[in-house]
Amino acid sequence: MTRTTWLIEVEGGTCIGSGICAGTAPDHFAVENGTSRPTRRRTEPAERVLDAAESCPVEAITVRVEETGEVIAPEE
């Protein structure tokens, strides 16, 4: 069985620090000095991570499949 890992990226220059991601997925995001940061870059798949990326008002969060680089959030 193949295990999938996701990579979480936050574009610091785009992030406005709304905190929606940290509120949606507090185990995966934290706001520090007005900018969101992933609490860890690599994570197991979790619906909350996708919800956080989709909820970002400026689309500063990207979630990719580590093994393929495929962007899975935000959806276009």
Backbone bond lengths (Angstrom), bond angles and torsions (degrees), N, CA, C in turn:
res aa  C-N    CA-C-N  psi(-1)  N-CA   C-N-CA  omega(-1)  CA-C   N-CA-C  phi
1 M - - - 1.450 - - 1.533 109.24 -
2 T 1.328 116.53 128.85 1.453 121.52 179.58 1.521 109.58 -85.52
3 R 1.304 115.15 135.23 1.454 121.15 178.86 1.516 109.07 -98.41
4 T 1.307 116.83 132.69 1.454 121.65 -179.98 1.519 109.82 -100.21
5 T 1.319 115.21 139.76 1.463 121.69 175.32 1.515 107.62 -124.41
6 W 1.324 115.45 141.97 1.455 120.82 176.47 1.520 109.62 -104.88
7 L 1.337 115.16 150.37 1.459 122.31 172.76 1.524 107.92 -110.90
8 I 1.325 116.33 132.33 1.459 121.97 179.16 1.524 108.24 -109.05
9 E 1.319 116.10 127.63 1.458 121.53 177.93 1.526 108.67 -125.40
10 V 1.334 116.35 138.90 1.461 121.34 173.59 1.525 106.94 -122.59
11 E 1.313 116.13 123.35 1.462 121.74 177.95 1.528 108.09 -80.35
12 G 1.328 115.27 102.74 1.455 121.40 -175.14 1.512 114.76 -59.61
13 G 1.335 117.71 -33.35 1.456 120.99 179.50 1.512 113.20 -73.51
14 T 1.319 117.07 -18.84 1.463 122.24 179.82 1.527 111.42 -96.60
15 C 1.327 117.15 -33.77 1.465 122.59 -176.00 1.525 110.80 -58.67
16 I 1.343 115.73 134.49 1.465 120.99 177.28 1.528 111.81 -105.49
17 G 1.332 117.11 3.35 1.459 121.11 176.16 1.511 114.71 69.41
18 S 1.327 117.73 31.96 1.466 120.77 -178.89 1.527 112.07 -64.29
19 G 1.334 117.11 -28.52 1.458 121.25 179.43 1.516 114.55 83.53
20 I 1.325 117.63 2.92 1.467 119.93 179.46 1.522 110.33 -60.48
21 C 1.326 116.44 -40.15 1.467 119.78 -179.70 1.524 111.32 -62.96
22 A 1.326 116.66 -43.89 1.465 120.78 -179.98 1.525 110.76 -66.39
23 G 1.323 116.95 -33.51 1.463 120.33 176.78 1.517 112.22 -72.22
24 T 1.318 116.47 -34.30 1.457 122.21 -178.67 1.526 112.05 -79.12
25 A 1.332 116.09 -41.33 1.470 121.39 -176.75 1.526 109.67 -136.22
26 P 1.339 117.29 70.38 1.467 120.20 -174.88 1.527 114.99 -62.70
27 D 1.311 117.76 -20.99 1.465 120.05 176.54 1.527 111.94 -77.86
28 H 1.334 116.53 -12.22 1.462 120.69 -173.66 1.529 114.42 -116.25
29 F 1.356 117.31 -18.63 1.462 120.89 -176.98 1.520 111.01 -136.82
30 A 1.334 115.41 148.11 1.458 122.40 173.96 1.524 107.32 -141.26
31 V 1.329 116.28 145.82 1.456 120.63 176.21 1.517 107.24 -100.74
32 E 1.329 115.46 122.00 1.458 121.49 179.79 1.518 108.27 -129.50
33 N 1.324 116.44 127.97 1.467 121.39 179.20 1.525 112.40 54.04
34 G 1.335 116.26 38.14 1.457 121.12 175.97 1.513 116.04 79.97
35 T 1.330 117.71 8.21 1.466 121.44 179.88 1.523 109.47 -134.20
36 S 1.317 115.43 137.75 1.464 120.23 176.70 1.524 110.80 -73.51
37 R 1.318 114.77 147.08 1.465 122.59 175.63 1.535 107.79 -138.69
38 P 1.334 116.87 141.81 1.466 117.05 172.27 1.526 108.53 -69.97
39 T 1.317 117.37 141.06 1.459 120.00 178.13 1.521 110.58 -70.00
40 R 1.338 115.94 -24.41 1.468 122.53 170.85 1.530 106.05 -153.38
41 R 1.290 116.29 141.92 1.466 120.87 -175.61 1.530 111.95 -72.47
42 R 1.326 116.68 -38.28 1.461 121.80 180.00 1.521 109.15 -100.39
43 T 1.333 116.04 138.60 1.457 119.58 179.30 1.521 110.65 -150.06
44 E 1.290 114.71 159.17 1.458 120.92 170.78 1.536 107.31 -73.09
45 P 1.316 118.61 152.49 1.458 120.21 177.73 1.524 111.86 -55.38
46 A 1.338 115.54 135.08 1.462 121.90 -179.79 1.523 108.80 -151.30
47 E 1.301 116.41 127.66 1.466 121.97 -178.43 1.528 111.62 -56.63
48 R 1.328 117.83 -35.03 1.467 120.90 -179.91 1.527 112.34 -62.33
49 V 1.318 117.22 -33.44 1.471 120.75 178.06 1.525 109.49 -64.82
50 L 1.322 116.99 -43.57 1.464 120.83 177.47 1.522 110.46 -64.03
51 D 1.331 116.61 -43.34 1.464 120.87 178.60 1.525 110.97 -59.27
52 A 1.331 116.65 -41.65 1.468 120.85 179.91 1.526 110.46 -64.15
53 A 1.322 117.25 -44.13 1.466 120.72 179.78 1.522 110.95 -64.06
54 E 1.316 116.78 -41.76 1.460 120.86 179.92 1.530 111.90 -70.17
55 S 1.324 117.61 -26.28 1.467 122.07 -177.98 1.517 113.81 -85.65
56 C 1.320 117.84 -13.22 1.466 120.91 -177.81 1.528 109.32 -62.53
57 P 1.338 117.85 122.21 1.471 119.99 -175.69 1.530 114.15 -67.81
58 V 1.321 117.87 -18.54 1.474 120.63 -179.73 1.533 112.44 -118.11
59 E 1.327 117.09 11.71 1.468 123.55 179.22 1.525 112.22 51.31
60 A 1.321 116.06 46.69 1.467 121.56 179.97 1.525 112.49 -84.62
61 I 1.333 117.73 -10.84 1.464 122.12 -176.71 1.520 109.90 -103.84
62 T 1.329 115.80 132.21 1.460 121.68 174.09 1.521 107.99 -123.38
63 V 1.317 115.80 134.13 1.465 121.77 175.70 1.517 107.29 -117.66
64 R 1.333 115.64 126.92 1.463 122.08 -178.48 1.529 110.47 -124.35
65 V 1.321 115.18 153.80 1.458 121.11 169.51 1.521 105.70 -78.76
66 E 1.325 117.48 120.20 1.464 120.93 -175.26 1.521 112.16 -57.95
67 E 1.308 116.40 -43.34 1.455 120.65 -173.52 1.530 113.64 -67.50
68 T 1.339 117.67 -29.97 1.466 120.64 -174.81 1.527 113.46 -117.35
69 G 1.330 117.71 -19.11 1.460 121.10 -175.74 1.516 113.20 81.64
70 E 1.331 117.08 0.05 1.461 121.46 -179.41 1.527 110.72 -61.73
71 V 1.336 116.79 130.04 1.461 121.28 175.81 1.516 107.90 -79.88
72 I 1.355 115.46 124.45 1.457 118.73 178.96 1.513 112.06 -111.21
73 A 1.324 117.75 -10.39 1.469 121.43 174.38 1.516 107.59 -160.24
74 P 1.313 117.78 142.88 1.468 125.12 -0.87 1.521 111.40 -75.83
75 E 1.314 114.56 154.97 1.455 120.06 177.79 1.514 108.02 -75.52
76 E 1.311 115.32 145.89 1.467 119.46 179.67 1.498 111.25 -88.86
